[in-house]
Amino acid sequence: MCNENKNKKEPWRIIAFIISVLFITFMWVKNDIIAIYTTMPRHQIVPLIVTTVAVSLLKVGAVAGVVLLIKWAVGKIKNK
């Protein structure tokens, strides 16, 4: 019974995931990322990809940290 609750995804999470993927894809198409990578010399592509991934992970971590901080603060206020 407890295992069923763990596997069930909330609808808003699925919708947020789909919107996020569509937005990222739209931004890649808008900025023509594929053309940028195909015109670059091969020795410059790897550092650019690594930097892009690292910056993206930092942004996701920062946003997640802010959300968790707000969630924690709201929880503290509700318990008072």
N, C-alpha and C positions, 0 to 999 in steps of 0.2 A: 504494500500500500504506500509506504513512504517512497519507494523507488519510482512509482508512477508520477509523483509530484516533482521529482528532480528532473525527469526527462521532458516534462511538458513545458514548452516555450510559450512565453506570454506574447500575444499578438503584436503589441507595440514594439517589442524587440525585433521581431521579424520585419516589420514595416520600416523601422529605423535602419536595419541592416540593408534592406533593398534600396532605400533612398540614398544611403551612404555610397553604396556600390555604383548606383546610377550617377550620382554627383561626381564621383572620382572619374568615372569613365567619360562623362561630359567634359570635365576639365582637361583630361588628356587629349580628347579630340579637339577641343577648342584651342589648346596651346600647341597642337600638332607635335606631340612628343615623339611619335615614331619618326617623323621627318628629321627632327633634331638629332636623334640617335643614329640614324642611317647616314647622315652627312658628316658626323664626327669621326676623327681618326680613332682606331680601335684602342690605342693606349690611353685615351681620355674617357672612354665610355665607362670602364669599371669604377674609377674613382667617383665619377658623377653619379652612378647608380648607388654606390655605397653611401655617399653623402645624402642623396635623396632619401634613401631608406632610413638612415640614421635620424635625419631631421623629421621625417614623418613619424617615426617612433617616439621621438621627444615630444612632438606636438600632441600625439595621442596620449602619452603619459601625463602631460601637463593638463589636458582637458579632463582626463579621468581623475587626476588628483584634485582638481577644483570641484568636480561633481561629488567626489567622495567627501571632501571637506564641507561642502554645502549640506550634503545628506547627514553628516555627523552633527553639524550645527543645528539643523532642524530637529534631529532626534533629541539633542540636549534640551532644546527649547520646549519640545512637546512633553518631555518627562518632568519638567518643573511644575 
